[in-house]
Amino acid sequence: MADPLLSSAFLTQQLASAEPGPSVKAVRTEAEAERVAQEFESFFLSQMVASMFSGLQGGDGEFGGGAGEKAFSGLLHEEYAKVFAAQGGIGLADNLKAEILRMQGIELSKGQI
């Protein structure tokens, strides 16, 4: 399983760049394509989860409200999304991986998608 600190650092770096989301420019191997595809799916799912919880912010929020909740609810949504993606997510990562590999001209290993 990927180191959560490295994953968070990667996403932070990508979010700070001109292009939001994980970048496919540096992908040279199938393993890198898989990592980027899963991180993109996690990023996508975190946006969905944040949207899902946005309707709950009117009252006491998820955990009673307050400054702490405001500061950390985004991190909670990211972690939910990482767990969802690591468990197979919505199947987006597999299709993304295949497309990244096709775009980069990298052949899939035998037995892969």
C-alpha positions in Angstrom: 0.0 0.0 0.0 1.3 3.5 -0.8 2.7 5.7 1.9 0.0 8.2 2.8 2.5 10.9 3.4 4.0 10.5 0.0 0.6 10.4 -1.6 -0.5 13.5 0.2 2.8 15.3 -0.7 2.2 14.3 -4.4 -1.4 15.6 -4.4 -0.3 18.8 -2.7 2.4 19.3 -5.3 0.0 18.6 -8.1 -2.6 21.0 -6.7 0.0 23.7 -6.3 1.0 23.4 -10.0 -0.8 25.1 -12.9 -2.7 21.9 -13.7 -5.0 20.6 -11.0 -4.9 16.9 -10.3 -2.2 14.2 -10.8 0.0 14.7 -13.9 0.7 12.1 -16.5 3.7 13.9 -18.0 6.3 11.9 -16.0 4.7 8.5 -16.4 7.2 6.1 -17.9 6.1 2.7 -16.5 3.0 0.7 -15.9 3.4 1.0 -12.2 3.6 4.8 -12.4 0.5 4.8 -14.6 -1.4 2.7 -12.0 -0.3 5.0 -9.2 -1.3 8.2 -11.0 -4.7 6.7 -12.1 -5.5 5.6 -8.5 -4.5 9.0 -7.2 -6.7 10.7 -9.8 -9.6 8.5 -8.9 -9.0 9.3 -5.2 -8.9 13.1 -6.1 -12.1 12.7 -8.1 -13.8 10.8 -5.3 -12.7 13.4 -2.7 -14.5 16.0 -4.7 -17.6 13.8 -4.8 -17.5 13.2 -1.0 -17.0 16.9 -0.3 -20.0 17.7 -2.4 -22.0 14.9 -0.7 -21.3 16.4 2.8 -21.7 20.0 1.7 -25.5 19.9 2.5 -24.7 19.0 6.1 -22.7 22.2 6.8 -25.9 24.3 7.5 -26.5 22.9 11.0 -23.9 21.4 13.3 -21.9 19.8 10.5 -20.7 16.2 10.6 -19.2 16.4 14.1 -20.9 19.3 15.8 -19.3 22.2 13.9 -16.7 24.6 15.0 -13.3 25.8 13.7 -11.7 22.4 14.0 -14.3 20.7 11.8 -13.9 23.4 9.2 -10.2 22.9 9.2 -10.2 19.2 9.1 -13.3 18.1 7.2 -11.5 18.3 3.9 -8.8 16.0 5.2 -11.5 13.6 6.3 -13.1 13.6 2.9 -9.7 13.0 1.3 -9.1 10.0 3.5 -12.6 8.6 2.7 -11.7 8.9 -1.0 -8.3 7.2 -0.6 -10.0 4.3 1.1 -12.7 4.1 -1.5 -10.1 4.2 -4.3 -7.8 1.6 -2.6 -10.8 -0.8 -2.4 -11.5 -0.5 -6.1 -13.4 2.8 -6.1 -15.8 3.2 -8.9 -13.6 1.6 -11.6 -12.3 4.8 -12.9 -8.6 4.0 -12.2 -8.5 0.9 -14.4 -9.8 2.8 -17.4 -7.5 5.8 -16.7 -4.5 3.5 -16.4 -5.2 2.0 -19.8 -5.7 5.4 -21.4 -2.5 6.8 -19.8 -0.5 3.9 -21.0 -2.0 4.3 -24.5 -1.2 8.0 -24.5 2.4 7.4 -23.4 2.9 4.5 -25.8 3.6 2.0 -23.0 2.5 -1.6 -23.5 0.5 -3.4 -20.8 1.9 -6.5 -19.1 0.2 -9.8 -20.2 -3.0 -10.5 -18.2 -3.7 -6.8 -17.6 -6.6 -4.8 -19.0 
